[in-house]
């Protein structure tokens, strides 16, 4: 795929350079004939020899210039990366050190957005604007909205991949903006839409830091409906996983991500359209496990399939980065003019 355009481009360049050289050679010979009385044989021979060699020189010049331009792209990227703003401190280092972060934080899972707003870059419009939401401990919240409503931006805000432009997010009474990024991100769990696996083994993908026993890993595999698959192999937990999990199906990759979340067992779980790329059967298994194993945790589910969040305690409907509706599903469905009603109608639920 790369070789063919390269050959065609070189052929095109050679044809045009040869044509240009032939034109220059023609005019050099023409002017030599017209200026016969004023030019010596040596002058004519020199001009014609240089005109004939012009094809080679032009080709070398253009290729050298193109190579220089390509190599300078690396310098441009290095300069751009050197100017990028770095993330906040990895560990907590402000005046809150006098009050150490509890080891079991968050122990309840209460999440509160207070007039929160954020943008992706300075100078751009707010992608989330004036978000005021109070999520109680253990609540199951469905987050829906049309494309561009700000659902995924809400997830990025919780992990501080984008910093607040206004307001704050408070989890169990602590402003997450005052925490180190490692302290924050290690206490939250997310099951992403695209399952992320690494080259290694089942064990290293579930427990990369070796914090849990084999019995605990087998228990998690049983809960995530992968025990039979792993046990069928002759290497057990050391069953090899290819780069990006290419030797596993998409559903199996997602179940391994689910097992990873079960091991962490945090009080706040975010599902970023976790079942969008899996079949209905795998979706049902994931939803069943989440209901059982995270019954006491606060679960925020970003969903495109409206039926997956119909059993949520409340549904948060976003529209243009703002909270459009926030109530129980039955209440929103009872209002035929609500955005959630129209989304449910489009999904064929009503």
FENJOHU-V260646 format. One line per field, one symbol per residue. ss: DSSP state (H for helix, E for strand, - for the rest). burial: 1 if it has 9 or more other ideal C-beta (glycine too) atoms within 8 Angstrom, else 0. Layout:
# FENJOHU-V260646
ss: ???
burial: ???
This chain:
# FENJOHU-V260646
ss: -HHHHHHHHHHHHHHHHHHHHHHHHHHHHHHHHH------HHHHHHHHHHHHHHHHHHHHHHHHHHHHHHHHHHHHHHHHHHH-----------HHHH------------EEEEEEEE---------EEEEEEEE----EEEEE------HHHHHHHH-----EEEEEEEE--EEHHH--HHHHH---EEE--------EEHHHHH-------HHHHHHHHHH---HHHHHH---HHH-EE-HHH----HHHHHHHHHHHHHHH---EEEEE-------HHHHHHHHHHHHHH----EEEEE---HHHH----EEEEEE--EEEEEE-HHHHHH----HHHHHHHH----
burial: 00000000000011001101100110011001000000000001001100110110011001000000000000000000000000000001000100001000110011111111111000000111011110100111111110001110111111110101011111110101101110111011111100101100111111100000000111011111011001000001101011001001001111111111111001111111111001000110111011101100111111101101110101111110111010001001100001111011101000
